[in-house]
Amino acid sequence: MQTIDLSKLKQGSSSFAFETTSIDGVYSFLKTINWSERWLCCILLFHFITFLTIILSRRCSNFQILVFFALVALCYNSERLNELGAKHWHHFSHEQYFDSSGFFISIVFSSPIIINCAVLLILWLYESYLMMKKIAVHKKSALSKKNQSSNKKNL
């Protein structure tokens, strides 16, 4: 894949151009982002709707598997999305956010996706726990019924 030169990104008319070595932390980076831009609001809305979909569909495991693989595919393709964003940022944004190291797309796009995937995995583990608990209860009741019927035959 082609890497993006930071010096070319700074040539835009943006006041946001930065070098990733000047970033102190994630919080300071997030404070510099203009969250009022429509496309950033759409990304936030996407993550929120995805989270709600995951929570509301917790009993539909087949649908959740589809959501999980879609999220993993989006996260896998985030490098390509970063390159496309760097090439065409002036069509949808007022400022250039896409750097060659992918810091912006990792923080704003990929990290919430990974968190949503982790929520899915936690829900699946919890469902597995409940299923194993139910199986153990059924085994105990079947064993006690078997013991009761064998005790009645012996009398």
Buried (B, 14 or more C-beta within 10 A) or exposed (E): EEEBEBEEBEEBEBEBBBEEEEBEEEEEBEEEBEEEBEBBEEBEEBBEEBBEBBEEBBEEBEEBEEBBEEBBEBBEEBBEBBBEBBEEBEEEBBBBBBBBBBBBBBBBBBBBBEEBBEBBEEBBEEBEEEEEEEEEEEEEEEEEEEEEEEEEEEE
